[in-house]
Amino acid sequence: MKRKPQSKPEPVVSPEILEGAKRALSTDRIKPPGKCVVCSAETAPGSTEQLCWVCRRLKISAWRDVEQTMPAQE
């Protein structure tokens, strides 16, 4: 028993639209993460300060410590 030769299916989306979508996707790619300015580790995602997640947490906790000790000195 032989199979029927399959005809090529017609594309659902036109090639022009498909090519435009591929180009739009290529510009939306996330740039590779940079290096932390303190310890040279990979920066945290979404970090605008160029800090890794550890250095960022240390910075935040240091701010909290300073805010708690400031009223005691006055």
N, C-alpha and C positions, 0 to 999 in steps of 0.2 A: 504494500500500500504506500503510495506516495503522497506527500503533503502538497497542498497548493502553494505556489510561490506567493509570499506575502508582499503586498504592495506597500510602498512607503507611505506612512501616515502624513497627512497634511499638518503643518505646525499650527497650533492653536493661537500662538502669539506671533505677530509679524517679526521678521528678523531685525527690522529697524528699532522696534520697541525693545526687543531683547538686548540689542547691542547698547542702547541708551541706558538700560537698567544696569548692565555690567559695568559701564563706565561710571555711573553714579555710585555703585558699590565700591569701586576701587578708590574713590576719593574719600569714602567714609571710613576707611580702615583706621584702626587705632595705631598711633605711632608707638614704637617700642619704648618701654619704660626707661627712664634715665637712671642716673646714679645718685644716691643720697649724698648731700654735700658734707655730711658729718662722718658717716662710716663707709661710704661707697657701696652700700647694698642697693638692691633694686628699689626704686621709689614706690611708694604706695599708690594704688590706683586712685585717680582723682585728686592727688595731692598737688596743690599749686605751689607748695613751699619747697619742692625738691627734697623731701625727707622720706626715709623709709618709715614703715609703720611703727617700728620700735622707737626711733628718734622722735617721731611725731608724738607718741604717747608720753615719752619722757618730757618733752617740751610742755605739753598740756598739764602734766602733773606738777611740773616746776612752777607754772603760772599759778596753779591752785595753792601751792605751798606759800608762794610770795604773797598772795592775796590774804591768806590766813594770818601770816606773821606781821603784816603791815599795821593793822590796828593796835597790836600789842606794843609796838615801838613808839607810838604817838603819845 
